[in-house]
């Protein structure tokens, strides 16, 4: 039996071979990366454009040594919704995204000088897993509302209007959810990587058949149209709310780089180095924040594609970035994306937000968090209760609650426990 060929990171393929492989990577990240701006009410085209530009910038800064694609991050959905609901529009949240980019740039220099062991002190796995789980749990009610299964409510939990079941909304959302579930467990090969995209397309077609899609915007849209840019409004409150999510994404970035290294058989943490990877991601987010795009992060979907195909060429990733930039300027594609009904999004986010929550519990397992230790038990318990109970605290005119409040409490307790251990006053844990 002939051994399957592996395409190395720096290896170039002929253009006719690279193009379908690049489109494959674009397809893998497309569904998730456009879902974030849609949920936040932002032009999906700007996310595609800045993800493409950001990926090319990242590739250049890492000297073409890391085959990673930067797509929209789900970790910032909850804090962004809080900012938009209580402190201003999306433009205010953009200042938080710029802060995130600066945070990664600064951390890249810290990592280059001192390494990454300090991360386990600031946010150990017991806290990290809880915070990631809270991100999904905090967003779960939004998914149920979009799916037509729960009433909408204000930030303080007051029902906006009496809950009335819309049969078409429930039908479309549940059909979308079922396709996503079936695809996740039954699809094989490359289809296994894109069940989100397939589910959204299937739900969109059903909504179209039921007359739930206004096609006027698509027919009126120009074939060529630049994405909608928006300037940031600098807001300290937004930066404070976004800050806790930065630590979560930092841990995610490190994990993705380690996994990519394992998949490709290269020690990417050492060469070109984690510091270059963080710098590239940070600068990419700086530009995205100023342009009006949601923050981005390295994508597990694209790591999955590389694991399946054994094509690790950074040139293929760059091709996917160029395709994303090109598609972002096709007006009719942007218009079609913007007409995706809320019911379709609700069905898909019921699965996606649940997956985010489960990823938190996965961290507990992968990092072998021992909850028989009192410190881990207390860290996980307090972080969870603060995050899901609705507890809030006001710092000046900024209200912290949910994931942001939970992350800060978890970090403070982690540093406190670390100090107790250094002083030798921590009791014996069992």
C-alpha positions in Angstrom: 0.0 0.0 0.0 1.5 3.4 -1.1 2.2 5.7 1.8 0.2 8.9 1.7 2.3 12.0 0.8 2.7 14.8 3.4 3.1 18.4 2.2 5.5 20.4 4.5 5.0 23.8 5.9 7.3 25.6 3.4 6.5 23.5 0.4 4.8 25.1 -2.6 2.3 23.3 -4.7 1.3 24.1 -8.3 -1.4 26.8 -8.5 -4.1 24.4 -9.8 -3.5 22.1 -6.9 -3.2 24.9 -4.3 -6.5 26.6 -5.3 -8.9 23.8 -4.3 -6.9 23.2 -1.1 -7.1 26.9 -0.2 -10.9 26.9 -0.9 -11.2 23.9 1.4 -9.6 25.9 4.2 -11.8 28.9 3.5 -14.9 26.6 3.6 -13.8 25.1 7.0 -13.6 28.5 8.7 -16.3 30.3 6.8 -19.4 29.2 8.8 -18.0 30.0 12.2 -16.1 33.2 11.2 -19.2 34.9 9.6 -21.5 33.7 12.4 -19.8 36.0 15.0 -20.3 39.3 13.1 -23.9 38.2 12.2 -24.7 37.6 15.9 -23.2 41.0 16.8 -25.0 42.8 13.9 -21.9 43.6 12.0 -21.2 43.4 8.3 -19.8 39.8 7.8 -17.7 41.1 4.9 -15.5 43.2 7.1 -14.7 40.1 9.2 -13.8 38.1 6.1 -11.6 41.0 4.8 -9.8 41.6 8.1 -9.4 37.8 8.8 -7.7 37.5 5.4 -5.5 40.5 5.9 -4.7 39.4 9.4 -3.8 35.9 8.3 -1.3 37.3 5.7 0.2 39.7 8.3 0.5 36.8 10.8 2.2 34.6 8.2 4.7 37.4 7.4 5.5 38.1 11.1 6.0 34.4 11.8 8.3 34.1 8.7 6.0 31.7 7.0 6.7 29.1 9.7 3.2 28.6 11.1 0.3 27.4 8.9 -2.5 29.0 10.9 -5.7 30.8 9.8 -7.1 33.6 11.9 -10.9 33.6 12.1 -13.5 35.4 14.3 -13.3 34.5 18.0 -16.3 33.3 19.9 -14.8 34.3 23.3 -15.7 37.9 22.8 -19.4 37.5 22.0 -20.7 37.7 25.5 -18.6 40.8 26.7 -19.3 42.5 23.4 -23.1 42.0 23.8 -22.8 43.4 27.3 -21.0 46.5 26.0 -23.5 47.0 23.2 -26.4 46.6 25.5 -25.3 48.8 28.4 -22.4 51.0 27.4 -22.8 51.9 23.7 -22.8 50.4 20.3 -20.3 48.2 18.5 -17.9 51.1 18.0 -17.4 51.2 21.8 -16.6 47.5 21.8 -14.0 48.1 19.1 -11.8 50.0 21.7 -11.8 46.8 23.7 -10.7 44.8 20.7 -7.8 47.3 20.2 -6.9 46.8 23.8 -6.9 43.0 23.2 -4.5 43.5 20.3 -2.2 45.6 22.4 -2.4 43.0 25.2 -1.1 40.2 22.8 1.7 42.5 21.5 2.9 43.2 25.1 2.5 39.5 26.1 4.6 38.5 23.1 7.6 40.5 24.5 6.9 39.1 28.0 6.9 35.5 26.7 10.1 36.1 24.7 11.8 37.2 27.9 10.2 35.1 30.7 8.4 32.2 29.0 4.8 31.1 29.8 4.9 29.4 33.2 3.3 32.5 34.8 0.1 31.8 33.0 -0.6 28.8 35.2 -0.3 31.1 38.2 -2.6 33.8 36.9 -5.2 31.5 35.5 -4.7 27.8 36.3 -6.8 25.1 34.5 -9.3 25.0 37.3 -10.2 28.6 36.6 -9.6 28.4 32.8 -12.0 25.5 32.4 -14.7 27.2 34.4 -14.4 30.6 32.6 -14.6 28.9 29.1 -17.7 26.9 30.2 -19.3 30.1 31.5 -18.9 31.8 28.1 -21.1 29.1 26.6 -23.6 29.0 29.5 -23.9 32.8 29.5 -24.9 32.8 25.8 -27.2 29.8 26.0 -30.4 31.9 26.8 -29.7 34.0 23.7 -29.6 30.9 21.5 -32.9 29.7 23.0 -34.5 33.1 22.3 -33.3 33.1 18.7 -34.5 29.6 18.2 -38.0 30.7 19.2 -38.0 28.5 22.4 -37.8 31.3 25.0 -38.9 34.9 25.5 -36.5 37.8 25.0 -35.5 39.7 28.0 -33.7 42.8 29.1 -30.3 42.9 30.7 -32.0 42.7 34.2 -34.1 39.8 33.2 -37.4 41.5 32.6 -39.5 40.0 29.8 -39.8 42.4 26.9 -43.1 40.9 25.6 -45.3 37.9 26.2 -43.8 34.7 24.8 -45.6 33.5 21.7 -44.4 30.4 19.8 -43.9 31.0 16.1 -44.2 27.5 14.4 -42.1 28.5 11.4 -39.2 29.9 13.6 -39.2 26.7 15.7 -39.4 24.5 12.6 -36.4 26.2 10.9 -34.3 26.4 14.1 -34.9 22.8 15.0 -34.2 21.6 11.4 -30.9 23.6 11.4 -30.0 22.1 14.8 -30.8 18.6 13.7 -28.6 18.9 10.6 -25.8 20.2 12.7 -26.1 17.4 15.2 -26.3 14.7 12.5 -23.4 16.2 10.6 -21.3 16.3 13.7 -21.7 12.6 14.5 -22.2 11.0 11.0 -20.2 13.1 8.5 -16.8 11.8 7.5 -13.7 13.1 5.8 -13.8 16.8 5.0 -17.5 17.1 5.6 -16.8 16.3 9.2 -14.9 19.6 9.4 -17.8 21.8 8.1 -21.1 20.6 9.7 -21.7 24.2 10.9 -21.6 25.5 7.3 -23.8 22.7 6.0 -26.4 23.2 8.8 -26.6 26.9 8.1 -27.0 26.4 4.4 -29.7 23.7 5.0 -31.6 26.0 7.4 -31.3 28.9 5.0 -32.8 26.8 2.2 -35.8 25.8 4.4 -36.4 29.4 5.5 -36.3 30.4 1.9 -38.9 27.8 1.0 -41.1 29.1 3.9 -40.9 32.7 2.7 -38.8 33.8 5.7 -36.0 35.3 3.6 -36.2 38.8 2.0 -34.3 38.3 -1.3 -34.8 42.0 -2.3 -31.5 42.9 -0.6 -29.6 40.2 -2.6 -31.1 41.2 -6.0 -30.4 44.9 -5.3 -26.8 44.4 -4.1 -24.0 45.2 -6.5 -21.6 42.4 -7.5 -18.6 44.4 -6.3 -18.9 46.3 -3.0 -16.4 47.2 -0.3 -17.1 46.0 3.2 -18.5 48.5 5.7 -15.7 50.0 7.9 -16.4 51.7 11.2 -14.2 53.8 13.4 -13.8 52.9 17.1 -15.0 55.0 20.0 -12.4 54.8 22.8 -14.1 53.7 26.0 -12.3 52.6 29.2 -15.4 50.7 30.3 -15.3 48.6 27.2 -11.7 47.8 27.7 -12.3 46.7 31.3 -15.1 44.4 30.2 -13.1 42.9 27.4 -9.9 42.4 29.5 -10.8 39.1 31.2 -11.5 37.4 27.8 -7.9 38.2 26.7 -6.5 35.7 29.2 -8.8 33.0 27.9 -7.9 33.6 24.3 -4.2 33.7 25.2 -4.5 30.1 26.6 -6.5 29.1 23.5 -3.7 30.5 21.3 -1.0 28.6 23.1 -3.0 25.4 22.9 -3.6 25.8 19.2 0.1 26.4 18.5 1.0 23.3 20.5 -1.6 21.2 18.6 -0.5 22.6 15.2 3.1 21.7 16.1 2.0 18.1 17.0 0.0 17.8 13.7 2.9 19.1 11.5 5.7 17.4 13.5 7.4 20.7 14.2 8.3 22.5 17.5 6.5 25.7 16.6 6.7 27.0 20.2 10.5 27.3 19.7 10.7 28.1 16.0 9.5 30.5 14.8 8.4 30.8 18.4 5.3 31.6 20.5 6.4 35.3 20.8 6.2 35.7 17.1 2.8 34.0 16.9 1.4 36.2 19.6 2.9 39.3 18.0 1.3 38.5 14.6 -2.1 37.8 16.2 -1.9 41.0 18.3 -1.1 43.3 15.4 -3.8 41.6 13.3 -6.4 42.4 16.0 -5.1 46.0 16.3 -5.9 46.6 12.6 -9.2 44.7 12.9 -10.3 46.8 15.9 -9.7 50.0 14.0 -11.5 48.7 10.9 -14.6 47.6 12.6 -14.2 43.8 12.6 -14.7 41.4 15.6 -11.5 40.1 17.1 -9.8 37.0 15.6 -7.9 34.0 16.8 -6.2 30.9 15.4 -8.8 28.4 14.2 -9.1 24.8 15.3 -11.2 24.1 12.2 -8.2 24.7 9.9 -6.0 22.6 12.2 -8.5 19.8 11.6 -8.3 20.2 7.8 -4.5 19.9 8.0 -4.8 16.8 10.1 -7.1 15.2 7.6 -5.4 16.2 4.4 -1.7 16.2 5.7 -1.2 19.4 3.7 0.6 21.8 6.0 1.8 24.3 3.4 1.6 27.9 4.6 1.2 28.8 0.9 -2.2 27.1 0.9 -3.2 29.1 4.0 -2.1 32.3 2.3 -4.3 31.3 -0.7 -7.3 30.9 1.6 -6.6 34.4 3.0 -6.6 35.8 -0.5 -9.9 34.1 -1.3 -11.4 35.5 1.9 -10.3 39.0 0.9 -11.8 38.5 -2.6 -15.1 37.1 -1.3 -15.4 40.0 1.1 -15.8 42.4 -1.9 -18.6 40.4 -3.6 -21.6 42.4 -2.6 -24.2 39.7 -3.4 -22.4 37.3 -1.1 -22.4 39.8 1.7 -26.1 40.5 1.1 -27.0 36.8 1.1 -25.2 36.3 4.4 -26.9 39.3 6.0 -30.4 37.9 5.1 -29.8 34.6 7.1 -32.9 34.5 9.4 -32.5 34.6 13.2 -34.2 31.2 13.4 -31.3 29.6 11.5 -28.8 31.3 13.8 -30.8 30.2 16.8 -30.7 26.5 15.8 -27.0 26.7 15.1 -26.0 28.6 18.2 -27.9 26.1 20.4 -25.2 23.6 19.4 -22.3 26.0 19.2 -22.8 27.7 22.6 -23.2 24.3 24.1 -20.0 23.1 22.5 -18.2 26.2 24.0 -19.4 25.2 27.4 -18.3 21.6 27.0 -14.9 22.8 25.9 -14.5 24.2 29.4 -15.1 20.8 30.9 -12.7 19.3 28.3 -10.0 21.6 29.8 -10.6 20.0 33.2 -10.0 16.5 31.7 -7.1 17.3 29.4 -5.2 19.2 32.1 -6.1 16.5 34.6 -7.5 18.9 37.1 -7.7 17.2 40.5 -10.8 18.4 42.3 -9.9 16.3 45.3 -7.5 19.2 46.0 -9.3 21.9 48.1 -7.7 24.7 46.1 -8.9 23.4 42.7 -12.4 22.7 44.1 -12.7 26.2 45.6 -11.3 27.9 42.4 -13.7 26.0 40.1 -16.7 26.4 42.5 -16.4 30.1 43.1 -15.6 30.9 39.5 -18.7 29.0 38.4 -21.1 30.5 40.9 -19.9 34.1 40.2 -20.3 33.5 36.5 -23.7 31.9 36.2 -25.5 33.3 39.3 -26.1 36.8 37.8 -23.7 38.3 40.5 -22.4 41.7 39.5 -20.2 44.4 40.9 -19.9 48.1 39.9 -16.4 49.6 39.5 -17.2 53.3 39.0 -19.6 53.4 36.1 -18.6 49.9 34.9 -20.6 46.9 35.8 -18.8 43.6 35.7 -20.8 40.4 35.6 -20.9 37.0 34.0 -17.7 35.7 32.4 -15.8 39.0 33.0 -16.5 39.1 36.7 -15.9 35.4 37.1 -12.5 35.6 35.4 -11.3 38.5 37.6 -12.4 36.6 40.8 -10.7 33.5 39.5 -7.5 35.3 38.8 -7.4 37.1 42.2 -8.0 33.8 44.0 -5.3 32.0 41.9 -2.7 34.6 42.7 -3.7 34.5 46.4 -3.4 30.7 46.6 0.0 30.9 44.8 1.2 33.3 47.5 -0.1 31.0 50.3 1.9 28.1 48.8 5.1 30.2 48.5 4.7 31.2 52.2 4.1 27.5 53.1 0.9 28.2 54.9 -1.5 26.3 52.6 -3.1 23.4 54.5 -2.8 19.8 53.3 -5.3 19.2 50.5 -7.3 16.1 50.1 
